[in-house]
Amino acid sequence: MKHLAIIDLGSNSARLSIQAVDDQGHNTEIKRMKIMTRLAEGMGQSEEKKLQPQAIERTLAAIQTFMRAYQDLPDLKVTGIATAAVRAASNQREFLRQVADLTGVEVNVLSGTKEAYYDYLGVAHSLDLTDYMICDMGGGSFELVLAQNNQAQHLISIPYGAVSLSEKFHSADRISAYDLFRFQNFIQKSFDQLDWFEKGRHLPLVLLGGANRTVGRCKLFDEGAIDPEQMHGVVMPTTEFVDRYASWLQMSLAERRVDLEDEADRADIIIGGLTPVVQMLTHLNMPEVIFSDSGVREGIIYEMLHE
């Protein structure tokens, strides 16, 4: 039995996926871990777009935790990837050297387009869909994919995410009407630059990323699900998604933390993460969202095992 570990250094959280691969090439996830690191925190307030020392320390500590989880596994290959925060960082090389010194792993910094492509692979090979859009809302960027006949036709990464947008538009606590208007106008201008965006009208929207999954977990928890983590393929009407966003929008940060319970660590970035999604859903008149647990990491695993 071979083992494959993927370390994903995101802008808001670090994640680990460990896969067991049998002799026929079939893979099973045997462990999944997530640690909130806020690697992108403070980058938007720095002219040089530097990863901040405390954020780096949190991320290196998370990696050490991951190493303890996989260090005793036999026949192990470890792959590291990094996304928006590291992609944009002026001190990227220094940070990657620190990670390599700690782990012996050379981290692959994904381009935005490559990140969107792996999102597509993860969704296309795990959900039975034909025409749809994908939105992966990360901490430092969000990726959009338009798929027709289950083939990716357009892919893009927009260099703003839940953490950076929350900082830019002061949405950690109760957002002002002025900042919300600026936020919505900013996002719409980004969408207007995409000549293919309107092709997503009336299509379902597949959601990835922490802020989006928070909505899915809250829905399943409210419905009494035994395991709210098992949300892959769960469908939610757009009206229900927007209503939940609207309820958080009018809460203070303290009220949001109470309401989110186990997801309280996202309370200060949930509005920053969901506002672009709601803007897309309403502008394109999309009927429903579909939550996916399969994204970048699963897309990379699929490529490694099948291509």
C-alpha positions as MATLAB code, in Angstrom:
seq = 'MKHLAIIDLGSNSARLSIQAVDDQGHNTEIKRMKIMTRLAEGMGQSEEKKLQPQAIERTLAAIQTFMRAYQDLPDLKVTGIATAAVRAASNQREFLRQVADLTGVEVNVLSGTKEAYYDYLGVAHSLDLTDYMICDMGGGSFELVLAQNNQAQHLISIPYGAVSLSEKFHSADRISAYDLFRFQNFIQKSFDQLDWFEKGRHLPLVLLGGANRTVGRCKLFDEGAIDPEQMHGVVMPTTEFVDRYASWLQMSLAERRVDLEDEADRADIIIGGLTPVVQMLTHLNMPEVIFSDSGVREGIIYEMLHE';
ca = [
       0.000    0.000    0.000;
       1.402    3.361   -1.067;
       0.615    6.629    0.662;
       0.286   10.130   -0.728;
       0.187   13.241    1.471;
      -0.765   16.643    0.084;
      -0.054   19.783    2.097;
      -2.115   22.735    0.862;
      -0.955   26.135    2.124;
      -3.963   28.346    1.545;
      -4.423   32.012    2.353;
      -6.717   31.352    5.315;
      -6.002   27.761    6.325;
      -3.469   24.995    5.864;
      -4.836   21.578    4.973;
      -3.535   18.041    4.835;
      -4.984   15.141    2.866;
      -3.479   11.661    3.212;
      -4.435    9.068    0.615;
      -3.834    5.318    0.644;
      -3.274    3.962   -2.880;
      -3.627    0.233   -3.569;
      -1.838   -1.825   -6.233;
      -4.645   -1.140   -8.734;
      -4.219    2.624   -8.313;
      -7.438    3.116   -6.335;
      -7.148    5.794   -3.673;
      -8.937    6.281   -0.358;
      -8.570    9.304    1.892;
      -7.495    8.049    5.314;
      -6.912   11.372    7.050;
      -7.885   15.000    6.567;
      -6.750   17.922    8.702;
      -7.339   21.674    8.621;
      -5.662   24.360   10.706;
      -6.588   28.040   10.497;
      -3.377   29.960    9.797;
      -4.517   33.257    8.221;
      -1.390   33.308    6.065;
      -2.770   36.266    4.067;
      -3.504   38.329    7.180;
      -1.997   41.806    6.956;
      -0.800   41.403    3.359;
      -3.388   43.849    2.058;
      -2.102   46.497    4.451;
       1.485   46.086    3.254;
       2.651   47.925    0.129;
       5.116   45.122   -0.577;
       2.498   42.370   -0.200;
       4.665   40.604    2.370;
       3.700   37.531    4.353;
       3.739   38.724    7.951;
       6.004   37.072   10.578;
       3.160   35.894   12.829;
       1.286   34.410    9.865;
       4.429   32.550    8.787;
       4.928   31.217   12.325;
       1.337   29.940   12.452;
       1.756   28.217    9.093;
       5.067   26.548    9.977;
       3.520   25.313   13.240;
       0.614   23.820   11.260;
       3.045   22.048    8.930;
       4.840   20.526   11.923;
       1.495   19.166   13.129;
       0.887   17.651    9.693;
       4.341   16.058    9.661;
       3.584   14.234   12.901;
       0.433   12.853   11.268;
       2.221   11.274    8.306;
       5.816   10.662    9.406;
       5.341    6.965   10.271;
       3.482    5.972    7.093;
       5.275    3.505    4.784;
       5.983    4.130    1.078;
       5.081    7.800    1.391;
       5.213   10.627   -1.154;
       4.610   14.161    0.121;
       3.485   16.945   -2.223;
       3.146   20.581   -1.215;
       1.109   23.279   -2.934;
       0.515   26.948   -2.183;
      -2.060   29.346   -3.572;
      -2.965   33.042   -3.571;
      -1.128   34.426   -0.534;
       2.192   32.816   -1.455;
       1.581   33.520   -5.149;
       1.392   37.265   -4.469;
       3.994   37.525   -1.695;
       7.132   39.564   -2.297;
       8.914   37.337    0.250;
       7.699   34.133   -1.421;
      11.196   32.712   -1.948;
      12.181   33.205    1.701;
       8.975   31.553    2.921;
       9.324   28.568    0.578;
      12.901   28.076    1.758;
      11.674   27.946    5.362;
       9.093   25.309    4.415;
      11.651   23.261    2.485;
      14.117   23.402    5.382;
      11.398   22.166    7.724;
       9.882   19.432    5.556;
      12.311   18.601    2.778;
       9.412   19.289    0.382;
       9.606   21.732   -2.529;
       6.238   23.477   -2.526;
       4.630   24.083   -5.918;
       3.090   27.563   -6.097;
       0.044   27.153   -8.325;
      -0.838   29.828  -10.837;
      -4.387   31.125  -10.525;
      -5.432   29.402  -13.747;
      -3.912   26.103  -12.605;
      -5.730   26.368   -9.292;
      -9.020   26.877  -11.144;
      -8.226   23.903  -13.405;
      -7.616   21.595  -10.447;
     -10.884   22.813   -8.913;
     -12.575   21.794  -12.152;
     -10.933   18.342  -12.150;
     -11.983   17.774   -8.550;
     -15.600   18.687   -9.304;
     -15.909   17.081  -12.746;
     -14.838   13.660  -11.491;
     -16.934   13.645   -8.326;
     -20.294   15.219   -9.227;
     -22.659   14.159  -12.012;
     -23.219   17.520  -13.709;
     -23.365   18.838  -17.281;
     -23.504   22.649  -17.455;
     -22.481   24.595  -14.354;
     -20.205   27.195  -12.850;
     -17.696   26.708  -10.032;
     -16.732   29.297   -7.430;
     -13.867   28.513   -5.053;
     -13.715   31.302   -2.470;
     -10.312   31.274   -0.826;
      -8.692   33.647    1.608;
      -6.627   35.553   -0.957;
      -8.313   34.818   -4.295;
     -11.383   33.234   -5.774;
     -11.521   30.996   -8.798;
     -14.341   30.823  -11.340;
     -14.915   28.086  -13.906;
     -17.615   27.813  -16.568;
     -18.208   24.206  -17.626;
     -20.367   23.101  -20.552;
     -20.968   19.406  -21.212;
     -18.760   18.863  -18.151;
     -15.799   20.420  -19.980;
     -14.060   23.537  -18.660;
     -14.604   26.335  -21.180;
     -13.375   29.330  -19.176;
     -11.191   29.532  -16.064;
      -9.989   32.543  -14.108;
      -8.542   33.446  -10.729;
      -9.527   36.838   -9.295;
      -6.843   38.087   -6.865;
      -9.115   38.886   -3.924;
     -10.520   36.524   -1.320;
     -12.339   36.349    1.999;
      -9.418   37.669    4.064;
      -8.226   40.412    1.707;
     -11.761   41.595    0.868;
     -12.705   41.723    4.558;
      -9.703   43.962    5.202;
     -10.340   46.123    2.140;
     -14.022   46.788    2.860;
     -14.029   46.666    6.679;
     -16.547   43.831    6.866;
     -15.161   41.995    9.917;
     -17.803   43.580   12.151;
     -21.159   44.992   11.054;
     -20.431   46.517    7.641;
     -21.635   50.048    6.877;
     -23.995   50.738    3.982;
     -21.234   52.813    2.383;
     -18.663   49.997    2.529;
     -21.182   47.397    1.355;
     -22.043   49.537   -1.676;
     -18.338   49.988   -2.476;
     -17.798   46.246   -2.045;
     -20.658   45.242   -4.350;
     -19.628   47.794   -6.975;
     -16.018   46.571   -6.872;
     -17.043   42.945   -7.362;
     -19.486   43.740  -10.164;
     -16.766   45.614  -12.054;
     -14.583   42.497  -11.798;
     -17.392   40.355  -13.208;
     -18.132   42.862  -15.989;
     -14.600   42.393  -17.320;
     -15.303   38.720  -18.092;
     -16.802   38.487  -21.585;
     -18.046   34.946  -20.843;
     -19.608   35.672  -17.451;
     -23.190   35.983  -18.729;
     -23.004   32.426  -20.115;
     -23.436   31.291  -16.526;
     -26.958   32.698  -16.356;
     -29.487   30.220  -14.887;
     -26.809   27.560  -14.271;
     -26.218   25.890  -10.893;
     -23.193   27.160   -8.959;
     -20.828   24.596   -7.427;
     -19.256   26.000   -4.280;
     -15.810   25.335   -2.836;
     -13.797   27.133   -0.180;
     -14.132   27.655    3.540;
     -16.672   30.489    3.604;
     -18.983   28.633    1.221;
     -18.673   25.355    3.105;
     -19.546   27.160    6.328;
     -22.991   27.823    4.853;
     -23.341   24.143    3.953;
     -22.318   22.977    7.418;
     -24.748   25.381    9.082;
     -27.564   24.135    6.836;
     -26.872   20.486    7.655;
     -26.473   21.227   11.366;
     -29.830   23.042   11.443;
     -31.423   20.061    9.691;
     -30.067   17.688   12.339;
     -27.534   15.907   10.142;
     -25.468   13.296   11.958;
     -22.273   14.553   10.303;
     -22.454   18.140    8.981;
     -19.058   17.603    7.316;
     -20.664   15.242    4.778;
     -21.945   17.957    2.470;
     -20.572   16.792   -0.883;
     -23.353   17.075   -3.449;
     -25.795   18.793   -1.090;
     -28.079   21.193   -2.986;
     -29.358   24.472   -1.535;
     -31.806   26.883   -3.218;
     -30.312   30.293   -3.919;
     -33.040   31.973   -1.871;
     -31.997   29.999    1.213;
     -28.313   30.807    0.656;
     -29.034   34.534    0.281;
     -31.293   34.564    3.355;
     -28.538   33.064    5.491;
     -26.048   35.627    4.183;
     -28.504   38.453    4.876;
     -28.974   37.327    8.473;
     -25.201   37.383    9.098;
     -24.875   40.700    7.274;
     -26.951   42.520    9.885;
     -25.189   40.932   12.875;
     -22.255   42.325   14.811;
     -19.057   40.289   14.933;
     -19.898   39.084   18.443;
     -23.390   37.997   17.364;
     -21.979   36.222   14.328;
     -19.507   34.297   16.475;
     -22.330   33.033   18.667;
     -24.488   32.119   15.683;
     -21.680   30.292   13.866;
     -20.736   28.176   16.914;
     -18.090   25.696   15.657;
     -17.422   27.959   12.661;
     -16.846   31.032   14.861;
     -13.267   31.399   13.644;
     -14.690   32.526   10.284;
     -17.038   35.120   11.759;
     -14.824   38.063   10.798;
     -14.321   36.985    7.168;
     -17.668   35.356    6.335;
     -19.183   38.546    4.852;
     -16.024   39.210    2.852;
     -16.172   35.661    1.521;
     -19.877   35.445    0.733;
     -20.609   38.874   -0.757;
     -19.073   38.026   -4.181;
     -20.943   34.705   -4.216;
     -24.287   36.350   -3.481;
     -23.531   39.002   -6.110;
     -22.967   36.267   -8.683;
     -26.030   34.241   -7.692;
     -28.389   37.202   -7.925;
     -26.865   38.818  -11.034;
     -26.931   35.557  -13.023;
     -30.278   34.441  -11.587;
     -28.806   31.073  -10.610;
     -31.391   28.672   -9.165;
     -29.255   26.748   -6.669;
     -25.855   26.053   -5.223;
     -24.215   22.637   -4.910;
     -21.579   22.124   -2.218;
     -18.458   20.192   -3.125;
     -15.829   18.641   -0.864;
     -13.737   17.857   -3.920;
     -11.537   20.652   -5.227;
      -7.877   21.527   -5.743;
      -6.330   18.704   -3.718;
      -8.624   16.092   -5.213;
      -7.950   17.464   -8.697;
      -4.215   17.101   -8.154;
      -4.659   13.558   -6.834;
      -6.769   12.662   -9.875;
      -4.098   14.015  -12.224;
      -1.316   12.164  -10.411;
      -3.155    8.838  -10.505;
      -4.867    8.983  -13.902;
      -2.943   11.204  -16.293;
];
